[in-house]
């Protein structure tokens, strides 16, 4: 049975007035992060499309700063100056879990990876920041490309797996990123009620999204297990071959251990 939570009032200060954006590929598990930010820090979740921004329909409007969320740079309406003046949260999930969840079969996954790699070539190592409006595809590596080019002092990379396994640590990092004060008590209270919050978050997700949760956040490698070790190894090889720099910088933690020789 879900509990009803009383409003959590506290004071915080935002030390900057610039826009705060969030990029993540579809099926990255962002729902729980948005739920936590909305509940703990009064962050207002705003969905972004290429031609408009609107209050996210599944999270109540709050009085804190707006977090503009999208799956690609075009929908965030970014321009070249955004990379130097604004703030960015990039949420990343294990690429195997993400691609298997979205594309289901190995041939479709490898085809998608090759397609995404076409945006990067020897002649153009990064996409052209002057043409951000053209990057309207919801690609896993588009998000990493934007993060990679962002001002390092104004960006934060959040791993979905850390959010699920160490939510307090991640929320502390996000509170510091938002330059908030006086959040410790409210965060401690949230953590005491964490099982109820997780249940409520999952209920909201399953009620509102056509794509229901398949794991309830309890098995972080369930999709890889379903497709099997050979397919997982093929995905690893493709990602390491097609995106070696991003893999080395951001995705090494997801590399599967090499089995011992027989």
Helices and strands as residue ranges (DSSP letters): E 20-24, H 30-41, E 44-49, E 52-55, E 66-70, H 82-85, E 87-92, H 95-103, H 106-117, G 129-134, H 140-149, G 152-154, E 155-159, H 160-165, H 167-177, H 184-192, H 194-208, H 222-227, H 229-242, H 244-246, I 247-251, G 252-254
